[in-house]
Amino acid sequence: MKWNDFQYDKSESTDYVVPFGGEPFGTGAPIEYEMRIKNRKGDPRDIVVTTSPIPQTSRYVTSILDITRRKQSEDELRASLKEKEVLLKEVHHRVKNNLQTIASLLRLQARRSGSDEVRRALAEAVERAAAMAGFFGGQPRAGGTEAGSAAPVDLPKLVAPPPAPGPATPVKKKKKEGC
C-alpha cells in the first residue's frame, strides 16, 4: 500500500491540519491521532497518523498506520461481549424463576403437611430457595450494580445442615366418617 492510495476529503472530517511552515499544535512534540479516510476504491479505512518535528529544522516526519483490521476486531469483541451479557442475564432470570417455583412448591407442601416439624423444615427450605432467588433477581443495590448483587445473603444459614430429626412421633391418621 502506498501513501497516495488514499484520498482525503476535508469536508468529511474535522481532523487536525498542520499549517504550512508551522508547528503542529505549537508544542514541537510528536502528535498522534486517528482518522477515517477512503482509499481509491472508496472503501473507508481507519488510520493512525503520527507527526514528529525534526529537531533544528522546520520539517516533519509523518507516519501513517492502517488500523482498519484492529478496529474491526475491537468492534467484533464488543458485540460478542454484549451478546454474552445478554445470555448471562437470561440465565440469571431463568434460575431465579426456577428457584421461585421451587419455593412455591415447598410452600404448598408445607400447607398440606400435618406435622409442625415438617412445616418448619419446609419453611426453612423455602427461605433458602427464596434467598437464592433474590441473589439471582438482579435488583440493583445501593452501589448500582446489577444481577448477582441483591441483598446480602446469610451464607452460614444457607449452607447449614438441616436440624437432626428428633424422636419419631407417630402421625395420627384421621378416621373417615361413614366407613
Order of alpha helices (4+ residues) and beta strands (2+ residues): beta-beta-beta-beta-alpha-alpha-alpha
